[in-house]
Amino acid sequence: MLQTPLGLLYVYINNEQVKYNISELPLKPIEISNYKVDARYMIEIDKSQVKSGDIITFMIDTNIIAEVDGGDCLVEAMFESDDLYLAIGGYDINYHKSQSNSAYSFSVIKNGLEAEIIDLQYIDDFRVAIAWSDTNKEDYYTAVWFAADPYI
């Protein structure tokens, strides 16, 4: 289980806690930039556990309420305190596919992200990234925003 500075990260499928895999990602999400975060991880679950209609929840055990952020297809749950900025990000492909070809839909919830699985046949890749940075760093918001993008 991943221990973030705000609390543990839990993953649930239909309100039942599941194990997940954590992979470290480069701290500079874009090599040609100067953006660097304190930590950055890819969160993956075993897709064989998932079926159409399931709800997957990525939740931080914190009292800080997530704000909605993102852009284009990126949906991010952003948490901010005086000392830390943390984001969990996923791609909502509903922005690019017609409703009949949708695979899943992300939304920000009070303490994280939630994904509704619509149709497994369209899921080739399902990724969620998490990143955080000390707010004393220069342009920490932009750094965390990019770092929580699971495709960068």
Backbone bond lengths (Angstrom), bond angles and torsions (degrees), N, CA, C in turn:
res aa  C-N    CA-C-N  psi(-1)  N-CA   C-N-CA  omega(-1)  CA-C   N-CA-C  phi
1 M - - - 1.445 - - 1.531 108.38 -
2 L 1.321 115.63 137.02 1.452 120.53 -177.89 1.523 110.78 -82.43
3 Q 1.334 115.55 125.47 1.461 121.53 174.56 1.521 107.66 -94.66
4 T 1.325 117.54 110.66 1.457 121.59 175.34 1.527 107.84 -93.07
5 P 1.305 118.61 167.18 1.467 120.13 176.64 1.534 113.26 -63.90
6 L 1.335 117.03 -18.65 1.467 120.28 179.33 1.522 112.92 -95.84
7 G 1.315 118.11 -14.44 1.461 122.11 -178.17 1.517 110.35 146.89
8 L 1.304 116.00 177.36 1.462 121.70 -179.67 1.521 111.35 -70.06
9 L 1.342 115.66 147.27 1.458 121.44 173.60 1.520 107.75 -96.06
10 Y 1.331 116.05 123.58 1.466 122.69 176.91 1.520 108.87 -112.08
11 V 1.328 115.80 147.76 1.459 121.47 174.69 1.525 107.43 -125.33
12 Y 1.335 114.62 133.37 1.464 121.25 -178.96 1.522 109.26 -126.85
13 I 1.318 115.92 144.96 1.462 121.63 167.02 1.512 105.46 -116.57
14 N 1.316 116.14 117.74 1.470 122.33 -177.57 1.529 111.67 50.76
15 N 1.324 115.76 47.67 1.468 124.39 177.30 1.527 114.83 68.43
16 E 1.326 118.38 10.18 1.466 121.57 174.73 1.519 108.28 -108.57
17 Q 1.329 116.12 124.54 1.457 120.67 -178.15 1.532 110.54 -63.10
18 V 1.341 115.97 136.78 1.461 121.85 178.64 1.529 109.31 -127.86
19 K 1.320 115.25 157.64 1.463 120.88 174.74 1.519 108.34 -78.53
20 Y 1.319 115.62 152.99 1.453 120.72 178.20 1.524 109.13 -140.99
21 N 1.318 114.84 161.33 1.456 121.42 178.02 1.515 109.46 -99.45
22 I 1.325 115.79 145.52 1.458 122.57 179.38 1.527 107.86 -121.60
23 S 1.321 115.81 128.54 1.470 121.12 175.08 1.522 108.01 -122.78
24 E 1.326 116.68 130.22 1.459 119.51 175.73 1.521 109.72 -70.36
25 L 1.311 115.26 142.41 1.460 122.26 176.97 1.524 108.91 -115.98
26 P 1.328 117.97 159.74 1.469 120.20 177.10 1.524 111.18 -57.35
27 L 1.321 116.23 141.56 1.465 120.45 -178.55 1.522 112.78 -72.74
28 K 1.315 117.23 -17.95 1.460 121.48 173.62 1.524 106.52 -102.97
29 P 1.326 118.25 103.99 1.462 119.71 -176.49 1.523 113.68 -63.41
30 I 1.331 116.70 -30.69 1.455 120.94 177.98 1.523 106.14 -123.73
31 E 1.291 116.89 113.03 1.466 121.39 -173.95 1.524 113.69 -56.41
32 I 1.319 117.76 -34.31 1.469 119.40 -176.55 1.527 112.95 -82.37
33 S 1.322 117.83 1.69 1.463 120.54 -178.42 1.523 110.66 -106.02
34 N 1.330 114.94 174.34 1.455 119.53 175.59 1.528 111.47 -101.40
35 Y 1.333 118.03 7.18 1.460 121.66 -179.86 1.521 109.80 -72.01
36 K 1.309 115.73 127.86 1.458 120.50 178.75 1.526 107.90 -143.28
37 V 1.334 116.64 137.75 1.457 121.87 179.83 1.525 109.75 -112.31
38 D 1.320 116.10 170.22 1.465 120.61 179.72 1.525 111.91 -77.92
39 A 1.330 116.59 -33.65 1.469 120.98 -179.62 1.517 109.15 -154.10
40 R 1.336 114.88 149.79 1.465 120.38 -179.02 1.523 108.26 -155.78
41 Y 1.343 116.49 127.25 1.455 121.76 -176.32 1.526 111.82 -137.86
42 M 1.328 115.30 152.15 1.458 122.46 169.57 1.529 106.29 -100.22
43 I 1.318 115.86 133.88 1.456 122.15 179.10 1.521 107.46 -110.12
44 E 1.336 117.22 124.32 1.461 121.18 -179.15 1.521 110.02 -131.95
45 I 1.324 114.78 142.80 1.462 120.62 174.19 1.513 108.23 -116.29
46 D 1.305 115.75 158.80 1.460 121.54 178.32 1.530 108.08 -69.56
47 K 1.329 116.93 113.01 1.471 121.23 -176.23 1.524 112.70 -64.39
48 S 1.326 117.10 -19.08 1.476 118.89 178.43 1.526 111.13 -68.86
49 Q 1.341 117.75 -15.50 1.470 121.61 178.19 1.526 112.28 -82.77
50 V 1.330 116.82 -8.61 1.464 121.55 -170.47 1.517 111.00 -106.75
51 K 1.346 114.88 142.01 1.470 119.91 174.71 1.529 108.67 -135.78
52 S 1.306 116.18 163.76 1.468 120.67 179.02 1.521 109.61 -56.05
53 G 1.325 115.54 138.29 1.459 121.54 -179.76 1.521 113.74 93.38
54 D 1.334 117.91 -11.84 1.465 120.86 179.42 1.520 111.21 -69.78
55 I 1.326 115.11 153.12 1.455 123.10 173.35 1.530 106.92 -115.43
56 I 1.340 115.62 121.71 1.455 121.06 178.47 1.522 107.38 -107.36
57 T 1.325 116.48 127.47 1.452 122.20 -177.30 1.521 109.77 -116.96
58 F 1.330 116.08 130.61 1.460 124.01 175.38 1.525 105.55 -112.17
59 M 1.335 116.81 109.46 1.453 120.85 -167.71 1.521 111.35 -127.39
60 I 1.336 115.83 133.17 1.465 122.26 173.32 1.524 107.59 -95.37
61 D 1.320 116.89 133.15 1.457 122.17 178.53 1.534 108.84 -80.62
62 T 1.339 115.54 82.47 1.462 121.77 -176.86 1.523 110.33 -145.53
63 N 1.317 115.01 159.53 1.467 120.66 175.12 1.520 111.94 -90.14
64 I 1.328 117.06 -8.91 1.465 121.08 178.31 1.527 108.43 -75.57
65 I 1.315 116.69 131.17 1.464 121.44 -178.04 1.524 109.37 -89.16
66 A 1.324 115.66 132.72 1.468 122.29 -178.78 1.519 110.85 -70.65
67 E 1.324 114.53 144.16 1.452 121.65 172.06 1.526 108.10 -105.73
68 V 1.325 116.45 151.96 1.457 122.24 -179.14 1.526 108.97 -84.00
69 D 1.320 115.90 132.68 1.454 121.12 175.16 1.523 107.84 -149.06
70 G 1.307 116.76 179.52 1.455 121.32 179.59 1.513 109.73 137.52
71 G 1.306 114.45 -159.47 1.450 120.86 179.71 1.506 109.20 172.10
72 D 1.322 116.94 151.75 1.465 121.59 -173.63 1.522 108.25 51.72
73 C 1.312 117.59 -115.80 1.469 121.14 -179.64 1.519 112.79 -94.23
74 L 1.325 117.42 -12.34 1.462 121.42 -175.06 1.522 111.05 -75.25
75 V 1.335 116.01 128.98 1.457 122.41 174.77 1.525 106.41 -117.86
76 E 1.347 116.63 124.13 1.461 120.00 -177.97 1.522 111.14 -128.07
77 A 1.332 113.72 137.44 1.461 121.95 169.39 1.521 105.72 -95.26
78 M 1.335 116.87 116.76 1.459 121.86 -175.83 1.525 110.14 -108.58
79 F 1.320 115.31 130.23 1.461 122.24 178.12 1.525 107.75 -117.24
80 E 1.344 116.33 132.60 1.455 119.05 -179.54 1.522 110.72 -134.08
81 S 1.322 114.29 133.53 1.457 121.53 170.28 1.525 106.41 -127.59
82 D 1.317 117.76 179.12 1.461 119.85 179.83 1.525 111.92 -61.66
83 D 1.313 116.54 -33.49 1.462 121.41 -173.08 1.517 114.69 -102.90
84 L 1.328 118.24 -11.71 1.459 119.54 -169.30 1.523 111.88 -148.91
85 Y 1.333 114.93 147.02 1.458 122.71 173.23 1.519 106.31 -126.81
86 L 1.325 117.74 127.32 1.464 123.10 -177.13 1.518 109.14 -134.17
87 A 1.341 116.63 140.79 1.468 120.63 178.18 1.523 109.69 -138.21
88 I 1.327 114.55 145.02 1.464 122.94 171.03 1.524 105.58 -117.79
89 G 1.338 117.17 126.90 1.455 120.07 -175.15 1.510 113.94 -128.50
90 G 1.320 114.75 145.87 1.464 122.64 175.61 1.517 109.30 -147.11
91 Y 1.315 116.65 162.44 1.461 121.51 179.65 1.512 110.23 -99.52
92 D 1.319 116.49 130.61 1.455 122.66 176.12 1.521 106.91 -103.04
93 I 1.315 116.25 100.39 1.461 119.81 -173.97 1.517 113.14 -74.79
94 N 1.326 118.37 -2.14 1.462 120.30 175.83 1.522 111.26 -59.69
95 Y 1.315 117.77 -22.75 1.455 120.33 179.38 1.521 111.99 -70.30
96 H 1.337 117.81 -21.16 1.461 120.46 -175.93 1.521 114.35 -114.77
97 K 1.293 118.30 -12.25 1.467 119.87 -178.02 1.523 109.37 -119.29
98 S 1.301 115.19 153.31 1.462 118.04 176.26 1.527 108.34 -68.86
99 Q 1.302 117.25 158.56 1.471 121.26 -177.09 1.516 111.61 -55.29
100 S 1.326 118.20 -32.51 1.465 120.49 -178.79 1.529 112.34 -71.91
101 N 1.339 117.80 -18.10 1.456 121.06 179.45 1.528 112.30 -112.36
102 S 1.311 117.99 23.84 1.460 121.05 -177.99 1.513 110.55 -81.37
103 A 1.326 115.81 140.88 1.450 121.29 179.77 1.525 111.34 -100.28
104 Y 1.324 117.02 -44.96 1.458 121.06 -179.80 1.519 109.07 -158.03
105 S 1.306 115.06 163.83 1.457 121.38 -178.20 1.522 108.71 -135.32
106 F 1.335 117.75 123.54 1.462 122.83 178.51 1.518 111.24 -93.59
107 S 1.327 115.25 148.47 1.455 121.43 170.25 1.527 108.24 -146.68
108 V 1.326 115.21 152.48 1.457 120.98 177.63 1.516 108.08 -87.01
109 I 1.318 115.83 133.75 1.463 122.02 175.59 1.531 108.26 -115.41
110 K 1.292 117.33 176.34 1.461 123.36 -174.45 1.532 112.74 -49.29
111 N 1.317 117.34 -42.38 1.462 119.52 -174.76 1.532 113.15 -126.36
112 G 1.328 117.16 28.88 1.455 118.79 176.70 1.515 114.36 162.55
113 L 1.326 114.15 -144.97 1.470 122.60 -179.19 1.510 109.94 -120.52
114 E 1.322 115.06 150.83 1.458 121.13 175.83 1.522 107.74 -132.58
115 A 1.320 116.17 136.85 1.464 121.53 178.30 1.520 109.05 -122.65
116 E 1.334 115.55 127.00 1.461 120.33 173.90 1.523 107.16 -97.44
117 I 1.329 116.25 122.55 1.459 121.61 179.21 1.522 107.59 -82.15
118 I 1.321 116.83 118.94 1.464 121.39 -176.64 1.518 110.78 -95.89
119 D 1.334 117.74 -50.73 1.456 120.62 -177.38 1.522 109.73 -150.50
120 L 1.315 116.98 113.31 1.467 121.93 -177.22 1.523 113.36 -62.76
121 Q 1.307 117.90 -26.34 1.472 119.61 -175.97 1.529 111.58 -63.37
122 Y 1.336 117.67 -21.56 1.459 120.94 -178.97 1.528 112.72 -99.69
123 I 1.320 117.94 6.18 1.463 120.36 -179.15 1.520 109.36 -98.70
124 D 1.338 114.49 103.79 1.457 120.42 172.83 1.517 109.26 -94.29
125 D 1.319 115.76 -34.44 1.444 121.68 -172.54 1.522 108.93 -145.31
126 F 1.303 117.43 125.93 1.459 121.76 179.80 1.524 107.50 -130.24
127 R 1.318 117.05 107.39 1.457 121.58 -175.55 1.517 111.35 -127.86
128 V 1.325 114.98 146.06 1.455 122.47 172.17 1.523 106.42 -134.46
129 A 1.325 116.65 133.42 1.460 121.11 179.17 1.524 109.79 -116.90
130 I 1.326 115.02 153.23 1.462 121.21 177.09 1.526 107.35 -135.50
131 A 1.323 115.39 141.01 1.458 120.43 179.57 1.522 109.19 -150.18
132 W 1.338 114.96 154.90 1.450 118.54 175.09 1.524 110.44 -149.70
133 S 1.350 113.14 159.85 1.459 120.55 -178.25 1.518 109.87 -150.45
134 D 1.301 114.47 147.88 1.454 122.54 171.93 1.531 107.59 -65.98
135 T 1.310 117.71 137.80 1.474 120.52 -177.81 1.521 112.99 -76.19
136 N 1.325 118.04 -4.35 1.467 120.42 176.24 1.520 112.11 -78.87
137 K 1.325 117.46 -11.65 1.463 120.67 -179.50 1.525 110.48 -79.15
138 E 1.321 114.18 154.97 1.455 119.88 178.74 1.528 110.49 -70.03
139 D 1.309 116.22 132.46 1.472 123.60 177.48 1.524 113.30 52.31
140 Y 1.327 116.23 43.36 1.471 122.08 -179.16 1.531 111.96 -59.86
141 Y 1.335 117.67 -35.12 1.463 120.20 -179.50 1.530 111.08 -60.37
142 T 1.326 116.70 -50.57 1.459 121.05 -179.24 1.519 110.85 -63.60
143 A 1.322 116.84 -41.23 1.464 121.01 -179.81 1.526 110.86 -59.90
144 V 1.323 117.12 -47.65 1.467 120.76 -178.61 1.520 110.49 -69.26
145 W 1.319 117.46 -38.31 1.465 120.97 178.74 1.537 110.04 -57.34
146 F 1.315 117.58 -49.83 1.462 120.47 178.47 1.517 111.54 -67.57
147 A 1.322 118.27 -40.35 1.462 121.99 -175.16 1.525 112.64 -67.15
148 A 1.330 117.84 -25.43 1.465 121.28 178.98 1.520 112.11 -88.14
149 D 1.318 117.45 6.81 1.454 122.38 175.24 1.531 107.34 -85.02
150 P 1.325 118.32 114.59 1.468 119.88 -174.49 1.523 114.67 -70.80
151 Y 1.326 118.30 -6.09 1.458 119.89 -179.77 1.523 113.38 -108.77
152 I 1.334 117.10 5.98 1.474 120.35 176.21 1.517 108.05 -102.96
